[in-house]
Structure formats: structure tokens, C-alpha cells
Amino acid sequence: MKPLEGFRVLEVAMYGFVPSAGAVLAEWGAEVIKIEHAVTGDPQRGLRRTGAFEVLGDPNPNWEHPNRGKRSVGLDMSKPEGREVLYELARRSDVFLTSFLPEHRRKFGIDVAEIRAVNPAIVYARGSALGPRGAESGKGGYDMTAFWARGGIAASLTPAGVQGMVPPPGPAFGDTISGTNLAGGIVAALLKRERTGEPSVVDVSLLGSGVWAMGHGIALSVHLDQPMVPPPLGAHGSPTNPLSGLYVTADGRYLSFVMMQPAKFWADVCKHIDRPELAQDPRFATAESLGANTAAAVEILQTVIATRTLAEWSERFITLAGPWAPVQDSRQVADDAQVRANEYLIRAGELELAAGPVQFDVTAAVTGPAPEFAAHTAEVLLELGLDWDRIIALQTAGAVT
């Protein structure tokens, strides 16, 4: 049994951020009913080009990633008949999940007061760009603006002298992280309701998630009153630790050492690169001397590591005691044996998608494909107890699709 089996989530949300929270909740076992505009659906369905990627035809990963495992209902909330259907669904749901801005929540009658009027026990969860308070709380935004740029991430990654800013590494990067945060908050609210009977209003913003992701750096910056300054491109890494940085291999790939206690691992690294004598070199014999002679150690390691391919080093470093990793692109990740062993990619219909990051009882998530537009409207309405005459009347009125 999945942890959230028996819980129903009513999702009134678009694009990537808040729907990705619904996707996580669906993987954890919740029934997620996604409300889409009766004519146009979620605009994310039409997202075909992201950066260098262009998707022709279906399935479309841009849509599938944040909407796997849900049911879709086409509904026009601007019509009284459509709103009544929404309220009936809210009466039977545990969570109301929305990305709508305050102005639109009021316009469509889906703000906290209206939803709580039909279901006082419901957990009301909101995803926003900039948070629920302050002068800009009514403004919208995307992960590029609120999470990446405003949250301090872009500036902390963009080296001095580089025009503009380093962009996010992929589409919906901040959306997906923020959506997972929102899913976790919802589960905490359900636990509180289970224990106390009191429902909560849950808020997660892209800006808040960006600040949290940068939390360590922001804490240092505030304490020392100075911003983070990224190292220049091409730099090895730590100026005082040869075992914390990047090294290029014979085939132009990179591997990353992150051994925070270099003296502890130095001899083992020397053995694995066939230079055991370096462990006795007085320049590298202690933590202090190793730090003082980092440049010399880096130069030696660069020369040696450049003699073999990444595949060769990966084979040799299977027994290496200290932490290290190959630098992989998004396609190479899919072939990583450790990714496959842990089932971090899962089948969702015709596609393989990244699984949510949480596993229960050492078991991979199981999910299905994202729904076709309005594919479950009639099914859900019948479950509500509406007969076919009523459903046809709602279709005729344009309230449902």
C-alpha cells in the first residue's frame, strides 16, 4: 500500500510548478483529479519547444513530467454549473491544490473561504511565484524569474566578466524542486489534520524555494556581509585541497573529486593512480603540507588523470574510498548503472521519466502516463452520482468537456 492511498487531491493548476507537486502526490498513492479549462486545457500541453529541444507529436515529455498518474476533467469554472461541479469535487477531496493568483482565485470562487465553505476540513495548498504576503504577492512568475534569477542562484553561478547570467540547466528546474517542496508541505498538513483535526493552508513559492536552495550561501553572505563570488570558469576547484575539484580525462570528459579530508584519502588516491610514492612525498605528508602544496599536487593529478579515459578511471575507482563522480550530461545520466539499479527512471506509458526522489520500503515509484485532455470527465462525474442526462446538460451548457 502506498502512503497516500485513499487521499484525493483536487488540482486546479497550470504549467510546471504546482502540477509537479500533484505528480509527486500521485506517485505516493493519492488520487489526483486535474481540472483543466474546458476548451484550452492546461497550456503546458502545447509546450513543444524548450531551449534546444523540440518535441513533435506525442507523447510530450514537457506535459508528461509534471502530470503523470493523474485524471483529467475539462471544466469551465466561470460558469455556475461548472463551479458547482468543482465544489462537489472539493467536498469529496482532502487537498485543494492551486497555482491561480489571488485575483483569479477570487474571480472563480476558489479562494480559501469558498473552498472551506463546502469542505471545512480540506487542506488548501497554494503555489506562488513570490509568496502570499508583501506588495508583490499578487504577481505571477516562472522558475527563471522567481527561483533562478531573484533567488540568487544565477548570480552565484555566473563568473565575473561573463555577460548576462548562467541560465538554468534544464526546463522546469526550479518548478520541479519547488513542487517537491509543496508536496512535502501538503503531507505534513495531512498529518497535522490526522492528529488534531485542524486543516492548514500550505504555501510554497518559487522565490522561497530558491532562497532555501541557496540557504547555506545566503547565511554566509548575510553573516559576512558579502555576496558569493563564483570561481572563474576552468578553475580546478579548492585552492587548498587537491582532492576537491575537477580533472579532465584522456577522452575530454571530467571527473569530480570531493574529499573534504584530503590527508585521509591522499594515500588511497595515490595507490589508485599508480603513484604510491606520492604518499611519502614530504610535500603531501600532512594535511597542512598538502594544503600548502595544493598547486603542485593538482598539477601531478592533472597530468596522471589525463592519461586514461573516464571509463578506465571509473573501473579503477570502484574501490576508491573517497567520494568522486563522473561529470555527466542529461543523456548520460540515463545510462548510469547506479541510476538504473535504484530505478530513478521509471516507465510512464510510452516514456521513461525521472521518478520522484522519495522511495518507500526500498521500492521504486509506480506511475502511469499523463492523462489525455478531459479523458476522465464523464468517469469522474458518474462517480459523483450524476446521471447521463445531467452530464449531457452540463456539456450542452459548456460547463464540462
PyMOL commands that set and color helices and strands:
alter all, ss='L'
color gray80, all
select helices_A, chain A and resi 17-27+43-46+61-67+80-91+102-107+112-118+143-149+153-157+173-196+206-213+215-224+262-272+276-280+282-284+287-292+294-305+310-319+330-333+337-341+377-383+388-396
alter helices_A, ss='H'
color red, helices_A
select strands_A, chain A and resi 8-12+31-37+49-50+53-54+71-75+95-98+123-128+201-205+244-248+254-258+324-326+345-348+351-354
alter strands_A, ss='S'
color yellow, strands_A
deselect
rebuild
show_as cartoon
